[in-house]
């Protein structure tokens, strides 16, 4: 097989694509890991297979020794967003379709091909080269993040051969933080017992205004409250409300600053006009992930874990896919060119 010929590369790639590997499909992911390991072993790679956990598949690390240079890490994911059977494998002229062929088995296979060609040339590697194939990227890499981070610290550069926009090379992406804020109040009848209630929705509305104020477009920082929920009935003062917050930042300092300066104010003071309550106890609202504010009978700050396992995240994504319907097929130009 000529690893510089587009048709030969496509033939090799389709062996990977034909194994359907949606996130969490541990059996087929294991089959693909076996195949990738078999492709890498003749190249002399030191292979390490990391067992999956929390309902996720295995991950594969392939290390190639080199000279004393800084080294390069190339990380690719083999899981896809396509439910089993959702994408038909077909060819239309110079375009090939299949589950994950672009995102991102194509990039992962090209990384393998590039290393194979380098080794076949006989030129010594100036530094170590490490390939990682992880199986849970589509839901945020909950079980592979730590191993990728550990390997990255050992190398001078990291490459992610995932499709970008057009023919661009992306050298920078914003950081992202996700938070869930829970607020607990006191339910009461909105007519006969309104004064006895404490509306978690009203408090959440005040907090959202504070969160919006943290956006700084000039610094590349955005804070978006993308989903809110709360209450039980229109005639009941809401006893619970929550929101999910997405933060994007261009510098790590912005992330640290937002954690330090999350919205904080006196929950009692915000209700004095409604209930005439005293200020003998105070609480602070926080936008940090997992924080919960209880405003019943004197507010207090509670910690509620909202970290979800990989399996929980997979179930949520599958439910979204059920409502969104079949995913669009990912086209891929045979010569690995993108339009």
Secondary structure, 3 states (H helix, E strand, C coil): CCCCCHHHHHHHHHHHHCCCCECCCHHHHHHHHHHHHHHHHCCCCEEEEECCCCCCCCEEEEEECCCCCCCEEEEEECCECCCCCCCCCEEECCEEECCCHHHHHHHHHHHHHHHHHHHHCCCCCCCCEEEEEECCHHHCCCCCHHHHHHHHCCCCEEECCCCCCCCCCCCCCCEEEEEEEEEECECEECCCCHHHCECHHHHHHHHHHHHHCCCEHHHCEEEEEEEEEECCCCCEECCEEEEEEEEEECCHHHHHHHHHCCCCCCCCHHHHHHHCCCCCCCCCCCCCCCEEEECCCCCEEEECCCCCCHHHHHHHHHHHHHHHCCCCCCEEECCCCCC
